[in-house]
Amino acid sequence: MDGAVGVRLRPLAREDLGRVLELEPQLFGAGAWSRGVYLEELATPGRTYLAAVLDAPDGGELLVGYAGLAAGEEAQVMTVGVDARYRRRGIATAMLEALVETARAGGARSVLLEVRAGDDGAQRLYARAGFRPIGRRRNYYAAEREDAIVMRKVLRGAGPVGSEAAP
Protein backbone atom coordinates (compact mmCIF):
# COMPACT_ATOMS: atom_id res chain seq x y z
CA MET A 1 0.00 0.00 0.00
CA ASP A 2 1.44 3.39 -0.90
CA GLY A 3 0.67 6.50 1.11
CA ALA A 4 2.40 9.87 1.06
CA VAL A 5 5.35 10.37 -1.30
CA GLY A 6 8.08 7.86 -0.49
CA VAL A 7 6.11 6.34 2.38
CA ARG A 8 4.81 2.78 2.34
CA LEU A 9 2.02 1.51 4.55
CA ARG A 10 2.22 -2.04 5.81
CA PRO A 11 0.85 -3.97 8.79
CA LEU A 12 2.44 -3.00 12.11
CA ALA A 13 4.37 -5.95 13.56
CA ARG A 14 5.63 -6.87 17.02
CA GLU A 15 9.13 -6.18 15.71
CA ASP A 16 8.11 -2.53 15.22
CA LEU A 17 7.25 -1.97 18.88
CA GLY A 18 10.72 -0.77 19.87
CA ARG A 19 10.37 2.19 17.50
CA VAL A 20 6.70 2.71 18.40
CA LEU A 21 7.59 2.84 22.10
CA GLU A 22 10.36 5.33 21.33
CA LEU A 23 7.80 7.62 19.64
CA GLU A 24 4.86 7.10 22.05
CA PRO A 25 6.00 9.44 24.89
CA GLN A 26 7.10 12.09 22.38
CA LEU A 27 3.70 11.99 20.69
CA PHE A 28 1.33 11.28 23.57
CA GLY A 29 3.15 12.31 26.76
CA ALA A 30 1.75 10.83 29.96
CA GLY A 31 -0.96 9.08 27.94
CA ALA A 32 1.55 6.95 26.03
CA TRP A 33 0.61 3.30 25.64
CA SER A 34 2.86 0.58 27.06
CA ARG A 35 4.37 -2.42 25.28
CA GLY A 36 1.73 -4.57 26.97
CA VAL A 37 -1.11 -2.49 25.55
CA TYR A 38 0.34 -2.75 22.05
CA LEU A 39 0.90 -6.49 22.36
CA GLU A 40 -2.72 -6.91 23.42
CA GLU A 41 -3.98 -4.67 20.61
CA LEU A 42 -1.96 -6.52 17.97
CA ALA A 43 -3.31 -9.86 19.22
CA THR A 44 -6.97 -8.76 19.41
CA PRO A 45 -9.19 -9.97 16.55
CA GLY A 46 -10.75 -7.12 14.59
CA ARG A 47 -7.83 -4.76 15.13
CA THR A 48 -5.86 -3.32 12.21
CA TYR A 49 -2.58 -1.52 12.88
CA LEU A 50 -0.51 0.09 10.15
CA ALA A 51 3.11 1.21 10.01
CA ALA A 52 4.22 4.08 7.77
CA VAL A 53 7.80 3.39 6.69
CA LEU A 54 10.49 5.03 4.61
CA ASP A 55 13.57 3.42 3.11
CA ALA A 56 16.49 3.97 5.49
CA PRO A 57 20.01 4.77 4.23
CA ASP A 58 21.24 1.42 5.62
CA GLY A 59 18.86 -0.45 3.31
CA GLY A 60 16.29 -1.15 6.03
CA GLU A 61 13.12 0.70 6.94
CA LEU A 62 12.48 3.68 9.18
CA LEU A 63 9.09 3.64 10.88
CA VAL A 64 7.83 7.24 10.84
CA GLY A 65 4.18 6.70 11.80
CA TYR A 66 1.61 4.22 12.95
CA ALA A 67 -2.15 4.04 13.30
CA GLY A 68 -4.79 1.58 14.49
CA LEU A 69 -8.47 0.74 14.08
CA ALA A 70 -10.94 -1.42 16.00
CA ALA A 71 -13.45 -2.93 13.58
CA GLY A 72 -17.18 -2.99 14.11
CA GLU A 73 -20.41 -1.49 12.84
CA GLU A 74 -19.10 1.68 14.41
CA ALA A 75 -15.33 1.35 13.94
CA GLN A 76 -12.99 3.22 16.26
CA VAL A 77 -9.68 4.87 15.38
CA MET A 78 -7.47 3.79 18.26
CA THR A 79 -4.36 5.86 17.55
CA VAL A 80 -2.63 7.91 14.87
CA GLY A 81 0.93 9.06 15.41
CA VAL A 82 3.63 10.52 13.17
CA ASP A 83 7.21 11.31 14.15
CA ALA A 84 7.39 15.13 14.51
CA ARG A 85 10.26 15.27 11.98
CA TYR A 86 7.99 13.78 9.30
CA ARG A 87 4.76 15.71 9.84
CA ARG A 88 2.95 17.74 7.19
CA ARG A 89 3.92 15.27 4.46
CA GLY A 90 0.55 13.54 4.17
CA ILE A 91 1.54 10.51 6.26
CA ALA A 92 -1.27 10.81 8.83
CA THR A 93 -3.76 11.45 6.02
CA ALA A 94 -2.60 8.34 4.14
CA MET A 95 -2.89 6.17 7.26
CA LEU A 96 -6.31 7.61 8.14
CA GLU A 97 -7.59 7.00 4.60
CA ALA A 98 -6.36 3.40 4.76
CA LEU A 99 -8.08 2.87 8.12
CA VAL A 100 -11.36 4.33 6.83
CA GLU A 101 -11.18 2.05 3.80
CA THR A 102 -10.53 -0.92 6.10
CA ALA A 103 -13.58 0.05 8.17
CA ARG A 104 -15.73 0.38 5.06
CA ALA A 105 -14.54 -2.96 3.69
CA GLY A 106 -15.42 -4.53 7.05
CA GLY A 107 -18.98 -3.24 6.86
CA ALA A 108 -18.71 -0.29 9.27
CA ARG A 109 -21.44 2.32 9.03
CA SER A 110 -19.30 4.97 10.70
CA VAL A 111 -15.89 5.59 12.22
CA LEU A 112 -15.39 7.29 15.58
CA LEU A 113 -12.32 8.81 17.18
CA GLU A 114 -11.34 10.95 20.14
CA VAL A 115 -8.89 13.81 19.77
CA ARG A 116 -7.43 16.13 22.39
CA ALA A 117 -9.51 19.27 22.74
CA GLY A 118 -6.33 21.34 22.54
CA ASP A 119 -4.92 19.67 19.42
CA ASP A 120 -6.21 21.97 16.71
CA GLY A 121 -3.91 20.48 14.06
CA ALA A 122 -5.24 16.96 14.56
CA GLN A 123 -8.82 18.24 14.62
CA ARG A 124 -8.24 19.96 11.25
CA LEU A 125 -6.71 16.75 9.84
CA TYR A 126 -9.77 14.77 10.87
CA ALA A 127 -12.20 17.44 9.63
CA ARG A 128 -10.48 17.41 6.20
CA ALA A 129 -11.00 13.63 6.17
CA GLY A 130 -14.75 14.07 6.72
CA PHE A 131 -14.96 13.62 10.50
CA ARG A 132 -17.39 15.91 12.33
CA PRO A 133 -17.46 16.70 16.07
CA ILE A 134 -20.36 15.04 17.88
CA GLY A 135 -19.48 15.44 21.55
CA ARG A 136 -16.95 16.02 24.28
CA ARG A 137 -15.59 13.65 26.92
CA ARG A 138 -14.52 15.53 30.03
CA ASN A 139 -11.05 14.57 31.36
CA TYR A 140 -10.79 11.73 28.85
CA TYR A 141 -7.01 12.14 28.89
CA ALA A 142 -6.87 11.80 32.67
CA ALA A 143 -3.08 12.03 33.06
CA GLU A 144 -3.13 15.50 31.49
CA ARG A 145 -6.65 16.41 32.66
CA GLU A 146 -7.63 17.21 29.10
CA ASP A 147 -10.97 16.77 27.39
CA ALA A 148 -11.45 14.82 24.19
CA ILE A 149 -13.53 15.91 21.25
CA VAL A 150 -15.44 12.92 19.85
CA MET A 151 -15.62 12.95 16.06
CA ARG A 152 -17.51 10.72 13.65
CA LYS A 153 -17.34 10.01 9.96
CA VAL A 154 -20.45 8.44 8.48
CA LEU A 155 -19.74 5.90 5.75
CA ARG A 156 -22.34 5.83 3.00
CA GLY A 157 -21.71 2.55 1.26
CA ALA A 158 -19.03 1.65 -1.21
CA GLY A 159 -17.05 4.22 -3.12
CA PRO A 160 -13.68 5.89 -3.07
CA VAL A 161 -12.34 7.25 0.22
CA GLY A 162 -13.57 10.82 0.58
CA SER A 163 -16.86 10.21 -1.23
CA GLU A 164 -18.69 10.56 2.09
CA ALA A 165 -17.76 14.24 2.20
CA ALA A 166 -19.45 14.90 -1.14
CA PRO A 167 -22.77 16.77 -0.91
N, C-alpha and C positions, 0 to 999 in steps of 0.2 A: 504494500500500500504506500503510495507516495503522498506526502503532505506538502508543507512549505518547501520552497526551493532548497534542494540539497538535503532535505530531511526525509527519512524513511520512517514509517510507522510499522511497528511489529508488535506481537504480543509481549507484554512485560513478563519476565521470567524471574525465578528465585535468584538466579545469578546476577540480576540487576539490582538487588536490594541494597548492596553496599553503596552504590551510587545514589539510589533513592534516599537512603537514610542519611547520606551526606547532605543532600538538598533539602530534606524535610524541615529541619530547624531554621534554615535560611528562609524558606518559603512560608512556613506556617507557625514559626515561633513556638510558644508554649503548647500550642495545639497540635504539634507534630505527632504523627503516628509512629508507633514502635515497630520493630521487626516482627514481633508477634502478631500485631494487627495486620500487617501486610501478608504474612504467611497464611493467616486465617482467610483473608480476603481472596488471595490467589487460589486457595483450596475450596472456596465456597461455590457450589454450582450456581449458574446464572450470573456470575460476575465476569466482566470483561475488563481487562487492564491492558493499556497500550503503552509502549515506550516510543518516544521520538528520538531517533538516533542520527548522528552525523558520522561520516567517515573520519576517523582519527588519523593523524600523521603517521602513527606507528602501524597502520594497516588494520587496526581494530575499529571499534565503534566507540563513540562518545554519546552517552545518554544525556540529552539536554532537556527532556520533559517526559512527563508521564500523566496518565489520566485513567479513571476507572468509572464503571457503570454497573449498577445492579439492575438486572432485567426484571420485567414485570409489566402488567397492564399499564401501570404508572411507573416507568423506569426512573431511576435516581442516579444523577451524576454524583459519584462518591468523592472524587478529587480531580483537580486539574492543576498541574504545577509545571512551570518552565523556569529553568536556570535563568537568573536575572541577566546574565551576559548574553542570552539568546532571545530575549523578549523583543516584541514588535517586529517579528519576522514571519508571522502567520502560523507559528507552531501550535499555540493554544487553539486557534481557530480550526486548524486541520484536525487536531485530536478531537475537539468538540464535534465537528462534522462527522467524523468517523463513529463516535459514540452515538450520536443521534441516528445515524444510518443503522447501526447495530440494534438500537432500540426499535426502530421501525421494522426491521427485518424480523425481529422477535415478536412482533405483534403489539408493541406498546401503543397506547392511545395518546400518551403524553410523556414528557420527561420533566422531572423536577430537579431542582438544585437549591442549595443554600449558599449564599455569598455574604461575606462580611459587610455590614452596613457601611463601614468606612472605606471599602475598597471600590472607589468609583471606576477605576480602570477595568476591573473584572466585571462590574455591573454593565459597563458599556460593551465589553466583549460579548457578554451573554445577550444583551439587548439586540446587538447587531445580528446575532445568530437566531433571533426570533423568540427569545425568552422574555416573558413579561412578569413584573412583580405581582404577587398575589397575596403576600402577607409578610409578617415580621415575627421572628422568634426571639423573645427577650432573653438576653444572656446565653444565647446558644453556644457561643464560644466562651465557656465558663472561665477558662484560665486567664483570658484577657478581659473578661466582663464586657464582651461586645455582642451586640445583636446581630442576627442574620436576617437578610432579606430572602424570602422564599420566592423563587421564580419558576415559571412553568412555560413549557413550549408544547402546544397542542399539535399532534401529528394527525394530518388529515389524509390517511391512506398512502398508497404508493406514489412515488414521484421523486424527482431529484431533491437532494438536501437543499433546503432554502425555499422550497415551493410552498411551505406552510405560511411563509411571511407574505406571499402574494395576496393581493386583495380579493 
